[in-house]
């Protein structure tokens, strides 16, 4: 594990007050609230970037192969899963 380093953040007085209010209500430090918020933001944005990359990769693969399932086929499969059936995904086709 790496050693934590310090970083300064300039906050508007209103945001600073809100962070301090949240920290007090959670019996945590303002530092903890800000660290938690930054960690959650970074994780959410990394997931968003990965989703975009996966989407672009899937689109590229579709353009190259033409392999797909229709929305109707996907809906039918998802309905089976929702009903608790052990159903494999539909076969891709051109």
N, C-alpha and C positions, 0 to 999 in steps of 0.2 A: 504494500500500500504506500502511495506517495505521501509526502509531507504536505499538509495543507499550506496554502500561501494566502496572504492578505490582499484584498482588493478594495478600493474605495468606490462607493456608489453615492452619487449626489441625488438626493430625493427632494421632490417638492415638499414643502412643509405639510400639506394635506396628506400626502401618501405616507410620510414619516409618522404622522399622528395616527393614521389608520393602522399601520404596521404595529406601532406601540400598543394600540388598543387591542388588536388581535393577540399580540404576545401576552399581554396581561390577562386576557380572558382565558387563554390556554395555559397559563402559568409556565410560559416559555420565554426565552429572551427574544428581543427583536432580531438579533443575529440569527437565531434558529429559524424564525419565520421567514426571513429573507433567503437563507440557504435552502430551505425546503421549497420555497416558491421558485427559485432559480433551478433547482434540481428537477422539479416537476415540469417546468417549461422546457428545459433542454431535452428531457426524455420525450415529451409530447412532440416537439419539433423533429427530433431524430426519427420517431415513428412515422411522422408525416412525410419526411424525406424518403424513408424506406418504402412507404406505400406508393409514392409517386414513382420511384425507381422500378418497383415491381410492376406497376401499371404500364409504364413505358416498355419494359422488357416483354410483358405479355402482348402488348400491341405489336411490337416488332416481330415476335414469334408468330402471331396471327398473320401479319403481312407476308412473312416468309413461307408459311406452311398452309395457311387457309383453314387450319384445324380449329374447330369451335363446337360449342353446344348452343342451342337456341335458348332464349329466355324461358320459353315454355318448358323445355327439358330440365333446365336448372330449377325452375319453380316446382316442378313435379318431384324432383329429387329432394329439394329442401322440405317440401311438405311431408315426405316420407320420414325424413330425419326428425322433423318436429313432432310427428306422431309416435316417435320412439322406435321406428323400424330401423333395422341394421342394414341400410342400403348403401351400396357403393355409388360413386359418382357416375353420371352418364358418360357413354363413350363419345369421344370427339369424332367429328366427321367434317368433310368438306362441303 
